[in-house]
């Protein structure tokens, strides 16, 4: 760790002075640590890693063990705000890097499509909060209000997504959970038929958007269709100097690691998935239309089901 820190300092900067200031300890205490006469505490090591942007895996890990961080546990509305703030901060590092690439194994519609100012984005937040927070009485979607701070961090996340290269892997089940969630909350009496219809229509518009993006053959955006794998919502973002892997362990909870061997293996696995997937950018209009029309038929089925159930109520 100290060798890496020394490389970041200019020749005129004293390592002892630097460590003393960062850790708020005396010059003598810093000297003892650097001379290995006393040890850095775990808290001090973490503080130095954060300050210099060092991977803690390189300090604490070994070939078979990886140190991970995790996203904020969500037990309240405020926790949800902190979750998005933390997620935005993790990705901010890559925002202005034109060489950065984001890989997304889309078990569900990627988060970046379902955050923002749309009715669909509001609904997804409503679903997440209802499933993550134990409430004695659930309020209806129509009474649900979003704080402005959530919109701010959602905008930051989308800004990263729009400024890096993106490779998404979808399959025939990617939109399924969202469609079923709309149906469930309507049937539970927590979502009106009118709003349910509007949200289904926004899913249709989202499919139009993704199809249009994939048809441009833009080198910064690639969409792949994998018929064989069950996708897992893993996210890897990387450039030449750093990579970060997000591994889901709950609905919104992710383990996060920058361990180089782990992120390198994850990159190899993503590339292997892509190799065994069909590029919807390059495969031609027919294959692209087949994929998106199949998805649209699913949405149409749920809209027709909604109309039937609504009519039966009267």
C-alpha positions as CSV (number, residue, x, y, z in Angstrom):
1,X,0.0,0.0,0.0
2,X,2.7,2.5,0.9
3,X,4.6,1.8,-2.3
4,X,1.5,2.7,-4.3
5,X,0.9,5.9,-2.2
6,X,4.6,7.0,-2.8
7,X,4.0,6.8,-6.5
8,X,1.1,9.2,-6.3
9,X,3.2,11.8,-4.4
10,X,5.6,14.2,-6.0
11,X,9.2,14.1,-5.0
12,X,9.0,17.1,-2.7
13,X,6.1,15.7,-0.6
14,X,7.0,13.9,2.7
15,X,5.2,10.6,3.0
16,X,5.3,10.9,6.8
17,X,3.8,14.4,6.7
18,X,1.1,13.2,4.3
19,X,0.1,10.2,6.4
20,X,0.1,12.3,9.6
21,X,-2.3,14.8,8.0
22,X,-4.7,12.3,6.5
23,X,-4.9,10.2,9.7
24,X,-4.8,13.1,12.1
25,X,-1.9,11.6,14.0
26,X,1.5,13.0,15.1
27,X,4.6,13.0,12.9
28,X,6.2,10.4,15.3
29,X,3.2,8.1,15.1
30,X,3.2,8.3,11.3
31,X,6.9,7.6,11.2
32,X,6.5,4.5,13.4
33,X,3.9,3.1,11.0
34,X,5.9,3.8,7.9
35,X,9.0,2.3,9.5
36,X,6.9,-0.8,10.4
37,X,7.6,-0.3,14.1
38,X,3.8,-0.1,14.7
39,X,0.9,-1.2,12.5
40,X,-1.9,0.7,10.8
41,X,-5.2,-0.1,12.2
42,X,-7.9,-1.5,9.9
43,X,-9.8,1.8,10.2
44,X,-6.6,3.7,9.2
45,X,-6.0,1.4,6.3
46,X,-9.5,1.9,5.0
47,X,-9.1,5.6,5.4
48,X,-5.9,5.7,3.3
49,X,-7.5,3.4,0.6
50,X,-10.5,5.8,0.3
51,X,-8.2,8.9,0.2
52,X,-5.9,7.6,-2.5
53,X,-8.5,5.5,-4.4
54,X,-6.8,2.2,-3.7
55,X,-8.5,-1.1,-3.9
56,X,-8.9,-2.6,-0.5
57,X,-8.9,-6.0,-2.1
58,X,-5.2,-5.5,-2.9
59,X,-4.5,-4.8,0.7
60,X,-6.8,-7.3,2.6
61,X,-7.6,-9.9,0.0
62,X,-5.9,-13.0,-1.4
63,X,-6.5,-15.3,-4.3
64,X,-9.5,-17.0,-2.7
65,X,-11.0,-14.2,-0.7
66,X,-12.3,-10.9,-1.9
67,X,-13.2,-7.9,0.2
68,X,-16.6,-6.4,-0.8
69,X,-18.6,-3.4,0.1
70,X,-22.3,-3.3,-0.2
71,X,-25.0,-0.9,-1.0
72,X,-27.2,0.8,1.6
73,X,-29.8,-1.5,3.2
74,X,-33.2,-0.2,2.5
75,X,-35.6,-0.1,5.4
76,X,-37.2,3.4,4.9
77,X,-37.7,6.1,2.3
78,X,-34.6,7.9,3.5
79,X,-32.6,4.7,3.0
80,X,-33.8,4.6,-0.6
81,X,-32.5,8.1,-1.1
82,X,-29.1,7.2,0.4
83,X,-29.0,4.0,-1.8
84,X,-29.3,6.1,-5.0
85,X,-26.8,8.7,-3.7
86,X,-24.3,5.9,-2.9
87,X,-24.9,4.3,-6.3
88,X,-24.4,7.6,-8.1
89,X,-21.1,8.2,-6.2
90,X,-19.8,4.8,-7.1
91,X,-20.4,5.4,-10.8
92,X,-19.4,9.1,-10.9
93,X,-15.7,8.1,-11.2
94,X,-16.5,6.7,-14.7
95,X,-18.7,9.5,-15.9
96,X,-16.1,11.6,-17.8
97,X,-14.1,8.7,-19.1
98,X,-14.8,8.1,-22.8
99,X,-13.1,4.7,-22.6
100,X,-15.4,3.4,-19.9
101,X,-17.7,0.4,-20.7
102,X,-20.7,-0.8,-18.8
103,X,-22.0,-4.4,-19.1
104,X,-25.4,-5.2,-17.8
105,X,-26.9,-8.7,-17.5
106,X,-30.5,-7.7,-17.6
107,X,-32.6,-10.2,-15.7
108,X,-35.0,-7.3,-15.3
109,X,-35.4,-4.0,-17.3
110,X,-32.1,-2.2,-16.5
111,X,-32.3,0.3,-13.7
112,X,-31.3,3.2,-15.9
113,X,-34.5,2.8,-17.9
114,X,-36.7,2.8,-14.9
115,X,-35.5,5.9,-13.0
116,X,-36.4,9.4,-14.0
117,X,-39.5,11.4,-14.3
118,X,-41.9,8.9,-15.9
119,X,-44.9,7.2,-14.4
120,X,-43.1,3.9,-14.9
121,X,-40.1,5.1,-12.9
122,X,-42.4,6.2,-10.1
123,X,-44.1,2.8,-10.2
124,X,-40.8,0.9,-9.9
125,X,-39.8,2.9,-6.9
126,X,-43.2,2.3,-5.4
127,X,-42.8,-1.5,-6.0
128,X,-39.3,-1.5,-4.5
129,X,-40.4,0.3,-1.4
130,X,-43.4,-1.9,-0.9
131,X,-41.4,-5.1,-1.2
132,X,-38.4,-3.9,0.9
133,X,-40.2,-2.1,3.7
134,X,-42.5,-3.9,6.1
135,X,-45.6,-1.7,6.4
136,X,-48.8,-2.5,8.4
137,X,-50.9,-0.7,5.8
138,X,-49.9,-0.2,2.2
139,X,-50.8,3.1,0.6
140,X,-52.1,3.2,-3.0
141,X,-49.8,4.1,-5.8
142,X,-51.9,7.3,-6.4
143,X,-51.0,8.5,-2.9
144,X,-47.3,7.8,-3.3
145,X,-45.0,10.9,-3.7
146,X,-41.3,11.0,-4.6
147,X,-38.8,13.3,-2.9
148,X,-36.9,15.7,-5.1
149,X,-33.6,14.3,-3.9
150,X,-34.4,10.9,-5.5
151,X,-34.9,12.7,-8.8
152,X,-31.5,14.4,-8.4
153,X,-29.6,11.1,-7.9
154,X,-31.5,9.4,-10.6
155,X,-30.4,12.1,-13.0
156,X,-26.8,11.6,-11.9
157,X,-27.0,7.8,-12.5
158,X,-28.6,8.4,-16.0
159,X,-25.8,10.9,-16.8
160,X,-23.2,8.1,-16.2
161,X,-25.2,5.7,-18.3
162,X,-25.4,8.2,-21.2
163,X,-21.7,9.0,-21.2
164,X,-20.1,5.5,-21.2
165,X,-20.1,2.7,-23.7
166,X,-23.0,0.2,-22.9
167,X,-23.4,-3.5,-23.6
168,X,-26.7,-4.9,-22.4
169,X,-27.7,-8.6,-22.6
170,X,-31.5,-9.2,-22.6
171,X,-33.6,-12.3,-23.1
172,X,-37.2,-13.2,-23.4
173,X,-37.9,-12.8,-19.6
174,X,-36.3,-9.4,-19.1
175,X,-39.6,-7.5,-19.0
176,X,-41.6,-10.2,-17.3
177,X,-41.3,-9.1,-13.7
178,X,-42.3,-5.5,-14.4
179,X,-45.4,-6.6,-16.3
180,X,-46.4,-9.0,-13.5
181,X,-45.8,-6.2,-10.9
182,X,-48.2,-3.9,-12.6
183,X,-50.8,-6.7,-12.8
184,X,-50.3,-7.6,-9.1
185,X,-50.8,-4.1,-7.7
186,X,-53.8,-3.5,-9.9
187,X,-55.4,-6.8,-8.7
188,X,-54.5,-5.8,-5.1
189,X,-56.5,-2.6,-5.4
190,X,-53.4,-0.5,-5.0
191,X,-53.2,0.7,-8.6
192,X,-56.1,2.1,-10.6
193,X,-56.9,0.6,-14.0
194,X,-56.2,3.9,-15.7
195,X,-52.7,4.2,-14.2
196,X,-52.0,0.5,-14.9
197,X,-52.8,1.0,-18.5
198,X,-50.6,4.1,-18.7
199,X,-47.7,2.2,-17.2
200,X,-48.1,-0.7,-19.6
201,X,-48.1,1.9,-22.4
202,X,-44.8,3.4,-21.0
203,X,-43.3,-0.1,-21.2
204,X,-44.3,-0.2,-24.8
205,X,-42.6,3.2,-25.3
206,X,-39.5,1.9,-23.5
207,X,-39.3,-1.0,-25.9
208,X,-39.6,1.4,-28.8
209,X,-36.8,3.4,-27.4
210,X,-34.5,0.4,-26.9
211,X,-35.3,-0.9,-30.4
212,X,-34.5,2.5,-31.9
213,X,-31.2,2.7,-30.0
214,X,-30.2,-0.7,-31.1
215,X,-31.0,0.1,-34.8
216,X,-28.6,3.0,-35.0
217,X,-25.6,0.6,-34.9
218,X,-23.9,3.1,-32.5
219,X,-20.5,2.0,-31.4
220,X,-21.4,3.3,-27.9
221,X,-24.4,1.1,-27.4
222,X,-24.8,-2.6,-28.0
223,X,-27.8,-4.8,-27.3
224,X,-27.5,-8.6,-27.2
225,X,-30.2,-11.3,-27.1
226,X,-29.3,-14.5,-25.2
227,X,-31.7,-17.4,-25.6
228,X,-29.9,-19.8,-23.2
229,X,-28.8,-18.1,-20.0
230,X,-30.7,-17.0,-17.0
231,X,-29.5,-13.5,-16.6
232,X,-28.7,-12.2,-13.1
233,X,-28.6,-8.3,-13.1
234,X,-24.8,-8.3,-12.6
235,X,-23.2,-5.0,-13.6
236,X,-19.6,-4.4,-14.6
237,X,-18.2,-1.0,-15.4
238,X,-14.6,-0.6,-16.3
239,X,-11.8,1.3,-18.1
240,X,-8.1,0.8,-18.4
241,X,-7.3,1.9,-14.8
242,X,-10.2,0.6,-12.8
243,X,-13.1,-1.8,-12.8
244,X,-16.1,-2.1,-10.5
245,X,-18.4,-5.2,-10.3
246,X,-21.9,-5.0,-8.8
247,X,-23.3,-8.4,-7.8
248,X,-27.0,-8.5,-6.6
249,X,-27.8,-10.3,-3.3
250,X,-31.3,-8.9,-2.7
251,X,-33.8,-7.1,-5.0
252,X,-31.8,-3.8,-4.9
253,X,-28.9,-4.8,-2.7
254,X,-25.5,-5.2,-4.4
255,X,-22.1,-6.4,-3.3
256,X,-19.4,-4.2,-4.8
257,X,-15.8,-5.1,-5.5
258,X,-12.9,-3.6,-7.4
259,X,-10.7,-6.7,-7.0
260,X,-8.7,-6.9,-10.2
261,X,-8.8,-10.7,-10.7
262,X,-12.5,-10.8,-9.9
263,X,-13.4,-8.0,-12.2
264,X,-11.2,-9.5,-14.9
265,X,-12.9,-12.8,-14.6
266,X,-16.3,-11.1,-14.7
267,X,-15.3,-9.2,-17.9
268,X,-14.2,-12.5,-19.5
269,X,-17.6,-14.0,-18.5
270,X,-19.5,-11.1,-20.0
271,X,-17.6,-11.4,-23.2
272,X,-18.3,-15.1,-23.3
273,X,-22.0,-14.4,-22.8
274,X,-21.9,-11.9,-25.6
275,X,-20.1,-14.3,-27.9
276,X,-23.0,-16.7,-27.4
277,X,-25.6,-14.0,-27.9
278,X,-27.2,-12.5,-30.9
279,X,-26.3,-8.8,-31.6
280,X,-29.5,-6.9,-32.2
281,X,-27.5,-4.0,-33.5
282,X,-25.9,-6.1,-36.3
283,X,-28.3,-9.0,-36.9
284,X,-30.6,-7.0,-39.2
285,X,-34.1,-5.6,-39.0
286,X,-35.9,-9.0,-39.2
287,X,-34.2,-10.5,-36.1
288,X,-34.6,-7.2,-34.2
289,X,-38.3,-6.9,-35.0
290,X,-38.9,-10.6,-34.0
291,X,-37.4,-9.9,-30.6
292,X,-39.2,-6.7,-29.8
293,X,-42.5,-7.8,-31.3
294,X,-42.5,-10.8,-29.1
295,X,-42.0,-8.5,-26.1
296,X,-44.8,-6.2,-27.3
297,X,-47.2,-9.1,-27.6
298,X,-46.5,-9.8,-23.9
299,X,-47.5,-6.2,-23.0
300,X,-50.6,-6.4,-25.2
301,X,-51.6,-9.6,-23.4
302,X,-51.4,-7.9,-20.0
303,X,-53.3,-4.8,-21.3
304,X,-56.1,-7.1,-22.6
305,X,-56.1,-9.0,-19.3
306,X,-56.4,-5.7,-17.5
307,X,-59.3,-4.6,-19.7
308,X,-61.2,-7.9,-19.1
309,X,-60.7,-7.7,-15.3
310,X,-61.7,-4.0,-15.3
311,X,-64.9,-4.8,-17.2
312,X,-65.8,-7.6,-14.9
313,X,-65.7,-5.2,-11.9
314,X,-68.7,-3.3,-13.3
